[in-house]
Amino acid sequence: MPSIDDVSIGGDAIRLGQFMKFSGLLDSGGDVKEAIIDGEVLVNGEVDRRRGRQLALGDVVTFAGQAARVCR
């Protein structure tokens, strides 16, 4: 299991695609879209193919051996 980095979003919710760029898991929106559609992104341990999924505080996003937790 990868170590989990806490990423402060400054609010209560953020969309999955936005969070992946904000946290540095991926750099471009196109790469984020492809990774999500291809099923390479886990949210709380489960594949999620919805780029617009609302993440809440405490959710953990995992991609390519890196993990980031949504924090305030």
C-alpha positions in Angstrom: 0.0 0.0 0.0 1.4 3.4 -1.0 2.0 6.1 1.6 -0.8 8.7 1.6 -0.2 12.4 1.1 -2.7 14.8 2.7 -3.8 17.5 0.2 -5.7 20.5 1.6 -8.4 21.7 -0.8 -9.6 24.7 1.3 -13.2 23.6 1.3 -15.5 20.6 1.8 -15.6 19.0 -1.7 -13.8 18.8 -5.0 -14.3 16.9 -8.2 -12.1 13.9 -8.9 -10.6 15.3 -12.1 -9.8 18.6 -10.4 -8.3 16.9 -7.4 -6.0 14.7 -9.5 -4.5 17.8 -11.1 -4.5 19.8 -7.8 -2.7 17.0 -5.9 -0.1 16.5 -8.6 -1.1 12.9 -9.3 -1.3 14.0 -13.0 -0.5 17.3 -14.7 -3.0 17.6 -17.6 -6.7 17.3 -17.9 -6.3 15.0 -20.9 -4.1 12.6 -18.9 -6.6 12.7 -16.0 -9.5 11.9 -18.4 -7.7 8.9 -20.0 -6.5 7.5 -16.6 -10.1 7.6 -15.2 -11.7 6.2 -18.3 -9.1 3.4 -18.4 -10.0 2.4 -14.8 -6.5 3.3 -13.5 -7.8 5.5 -10.7 -9.1 4.2 -7.3 -11.3 6.2 -4.9 -11.3 4.7 -1.5 -9.9 1.4 -2.9 -12.5 1.0 -5.7 -12.2 1.9 -9.4 -14.2 5.0 -10.3 -14.7 6.1 -13.9 -16.5 9.4 -13.1 -14.2 12.4 -13.6 -16.9 14.6 -12.1 -17.4 12.5 -9.0 -17.6 14.7 -5.9 -14.9 13.8 -3.4 -15.5 14.6 0.3 -13.0 15.2 3.1 -11.2 12.0 3.9 -11.6 10.3 0.5 -8.4 8.7 -0.8 -7.5 8.8 -4.5 -4.8 6.3 -5.7 -3.1 6.3 -9.1 0.1 4.7 -10.3 1.4 3.8 -6.8 0.7 7.2 -5.3 -2.2 8.1 -3.0 -3.6 11.4 -1.9 -6.3 12.1 0.8 -8.7 15.0 0.6 -8.2 17.3 3.6 -9.5 20.7 4.6 
